[in-house]
Amino acid sequence: MNAYDKNQFLCPKSAYYGEFTPKHLVFNANLQEFSQRVGYISSLETGGKLAPEEAYQQVKQLWKQLKRSYKTLELES
């Protein structure tokens, strides 16, 4: 298995079926990455490898990044 296959396995990307605009596509990619990373953090916390406080701080930071992305892409109505 090469590096590309491993990355696709560990971080799969779903197709985007919403209204196509470059901004929507970029935000969708950011949202998928947010979701993937929150899943990893949750699993680490559940498995006892990450303290609840640390998990919370990491998710909070990821949320701030996603929110900043949303505002930067000017998706607010």
C-alpha atoms as an extended CHARMM CRD file, in Angstrom:
* protein
*
        77  EXT
         1         1  MET       CA              0.0000000000        0.0000000000        0.0000000000  PROA      1               0.0000000000
         2         2  ASN       CA              1.5480000000        3.3210000000       -1.0460000000  PROA      2               0.0000000000
         3         3  ALA       CA              1.2890000000        6.6280000000        0.8150000000  PROA      3               0.0000000000
         4         4  TYR       CA             -1.6280000000        7.8460000000       -1.3270000000  PROA      4               0.0000000000
         5         5  ASP       CA             -3.6630000000        4.7010000000       -0.5990000000  PROA      5               0.0000000000
         6         6  LYS       CA             -2.9680000000        5.0200000000        3.1300000000  PROA      6               0.0000000000
         7         7  ASN       CA             -4.0650000000        8.6610000000        3.1200000000  PROA      7               0.0000000000
         8         8  GLN       CA             -7.2550000000        7.7970000000        1.2120000000  PROA      8               0.0000000000
         9         9  PHE       CA             -7.9570000000        5.0020000000        3.7000000000  PROA      9               0.0000000000
        10        10  LEU       CA             -7.3210000000        7.1180000000        6.7940000000  PROA      10              0.0000000000
        11        11  CYS       CA             -8.8950000000       10.3440000000        5.5100000000  PROA      11              0.0000000000
        12        12  PRO       CA            -11.5490000000        9.5050000000        2.9150000000  PROA      12              0.0000000000
        13        13  LYS       CA            -13.2680000000       12.3980000000        1.1680000000  PROA      13              0.0000000000
        14        14  SER       CA            -16.9160000000       12.2110000000        0.1930000000  PROA      14              0.0000000000
        15        15  ALA       CA            -18.2430000000       13.6800000000       -3.0360000000  PROA      15              0.0000000000
        16        16  TYR       CA            -19.9490000000       17.0670000000       -2.8080000000  PROA      16              0.0000000000
        17        17  TYR       CA            -23.5270000000       17.1380000000       -4.0820000000  PROA      17              0.0000000000
        18        18  GLY       CA            -24.6040000000       20.6270000000       -2.9940000000  PROA      18              0.0000000000
        19        19  GLU       CA            -24.8290000000       23.7920000000       -5.0700000000  PROA      19              0.0000000000
        20        20  PHE       CA            -21.4760000000       24.0330000000       -6.8090000000  PROA      20              0.0000000000
        21        21  THR       CA            -19.4130000000       27.1290000000       -6.2570000000  PROA      21              0.0000000000
        22        22  PRO       CA            -15.6920000000       27.1850000000       -5.5140000000  PROA      22              0.0000000000
        23        23  LYS       CA            -16.4180000000       28.6240000000       -2.0470000000  PROA      23              0.0000000000
        24        24  HSD       CA            -18.9010000000       25.8620000000       -1.2440000000  PROA      24              0.0000000000
        25        25  LEU       CA            -16.4500000000       23.2120000000       -2.3940000000  PROA      25              0.0000000000
        26        26  VAL       CA            -13.6500000000       24.6460000000       -0.2350000000  PROA      26              0.0000000000
        27        27  PHE       CA            -15.9060000000       24.8980000000        2.7990000000  PROA      27              0.0000000000
        28        28  ASN       CA            -17.1180000000       21.3360000000        2.2600000000  PROA      28              0.0000000000
        29        29  ALA       CA            -13.5030000000       20.1140000000        2.2590000000  PROA      29              0.0000000000
        30        30  ASN       CA            -12.8470000000       22.0810000000        5.4650000000  PROA      30              0.0000000000
        31        31  LEU       CA            -15.9990000000       20.6580000000        7.0400000000  PROA      31              0.0000000000
        32        32  GLN       CA            -15.0140000000       17.0940000000        6.1450000000  PROA      32              0.0000000000
        33        33  GLU       CA            -11.5680000000       17.6170000000        7.6530000000  PROA      33              0.0000000000
        34        34  PHE       CA            -13.1530000000       19.0630000000       10.8150000000  PROA      34              0.0000000000
        35        35  SER       CA            -15.4180000000       16.0380000000       11.0870000000  PROA      35              0.0000000000
        36        36  GLN       CA            -12.5590000000       13.5890000000       10.5590000000  PROA      36              0.0000000000
        37        37  ARG       CA            -10.3400000000       15.2500000000       13.1510000000  PROA      37              0.0000000000
        38        38  VAL       CA            -13.1330000000       15.4940000000       15.7320000000  PROA      38              0.0000000000
        39        39  GLY       CA            -13.7000000000       11.7670000000       15.2340000000  PROA      39              0.0000000000
        40        40  TYR       CA            -10.0270000000       11.0470000000       15.9220000000  PROA      40              0.0000000000
        41        41  ILE       CA            -10.0020000000       13.2610000000       19.0220000000  PROA      41              0.0000000000
        42        42  SER       CA            -13.1740000000       11.6120000000       20.2890000000  PROA      42              0.0000000000
        43        43  SER       CA            -11.6970000000        8.1590000000       19.7980000000  PROA      43              0.0000000000
        44        44  LEU       CA             -8.4900000000        9.1100000000       21.5980000000  PROA      44              0.0000000000
        45        45  GLU       CA            -10.4540000000       10.5420000000       24.5240000000  PROA      45              0.0000000000
        46        46  THR       CA            -12.7560000000        7.5250000000       24.6780000000  PROA      46              0.0000000000
        47        47  GLY       CA             -9.7350000000        5.2110000000       24.6380000000  PROA      47              0.0000000000
        48        48  GLY       CA             -8.0890000000        7.0670000000       27.5190000000  PROA      48              0.0000000000
        49        49  LYS       CA             -5.2180000000        8.3800000000       25.3960000000  PROA      49              0.0000000000
        50        50  LEU       CA             -6.3300000000       12.0060000000       25.6870000000  PROA      50              0.0000000000
        51        51  ALA       CA             -7.6450000000       13.8480000000       28.7380000000  PROA      51              0.0000000000
        52        52  PRO       CA            -11.2030000000       15.1970000000       28.4320000000  PROA      52              0.0000000000
        53        53  GLU       CA            -10.0010000000       18.7720000000       28.9440000000  PROA      53              0.0000000000
        54        54  GLU       CA             -7.3980000000       18.4110000000       26.1920000000  PROA      54              0.0000000000
        55        55  ALA       CA             -9.9590000000       16.8570000000       23.8460000000  PROA      55              0.0000000000
        56        56  TYR       CA            -12.3190000000       19.7470000000       24.5240000000  PROA      56              0.0000000000
        57        57  GLN       CA             -9.6170000000       22.3410000000       23.8500000000  PROA      57              0.0000000000
        58        58  GLN       CA             -8.6120000000       20.6510000000       20.6020000000  PROA      58              0.0000000000
        59        59  VAL       CA            -12.2140000000       20.4640000000       19.3640000000  PROA      59              0.0000000000
        60        60  LYS       CA            -12.7750000000       24.0830000000       20.4100000000  PROA      60              0.0000000000
        61        61  GLN       CA             -9.7070000000       25.1400000000       18.3900000000  PROA      61              0.0000000000
        62        62  LEU       CA            -10.8710000000       23.1570000000       15.3600000000  PROA      62              0.0000000000
        63        63  TRP       CA            -14.3100000000       24.7800000000       15.6390000000  PROA      63              0.0000000000
        64        64  LYS       CA            -12.7200000000       28.2490000000       15.6730000000  PROA      64              0.0000000000
        65        65  GLN       CA            -10.7650000000       27.3590000000       12.5210000000  PROA      65              0.0000000000
        66        66  LEU       CA            -13.9160000000       26.1160000000       10.7780000000  PROA      66              0.0000000000
        67        67  LYS       CA            -15.8400000000       29.2260000000       11.8180000000  PROA      67              0.0000000000
        68        68  ARG       CA            -13.0060000000       31.4500000000       10.5450000000  PROA      68              0.0000000000
        69        69  SER       CA            -13.0460000000       29.5530000000        7.2560000000  PROA      69              0.0000000000
        70        70  TYR       CA            -16.7980000000       30.1100000000        6.9270000000  PROA      70              0.0000000000
        71        71  LYS       CA            -16.4350000000       33.8530000000        7.5300000000  PROA      71              0.0000000000
        72        72  THR       CA            -13.3710000000       34.1770000000        5.2590000000  PROA      72              0.0000000000
        73        73  LEU       CA            -15.2330000000       32.4820000000        2.4130000000  PROA      73              0.0000000000
        74        74  GLU       CA            -18.0750000000       34.9790000000        2.9840000000  PROA      74              0.0000000000
        75        75  LEU       CA            -20.7510000000       32.2970000000        3.1630000000  PROA      75              0.0000000000
        76        76  GLU       CA            -22.8710000000       34.1790000000        5.7080000000  PROA      76              0.0000000000
        77        77  SER       CA            -26.2230000000       35.3130000000        4.3920000000  PROA      77              0.0000000000
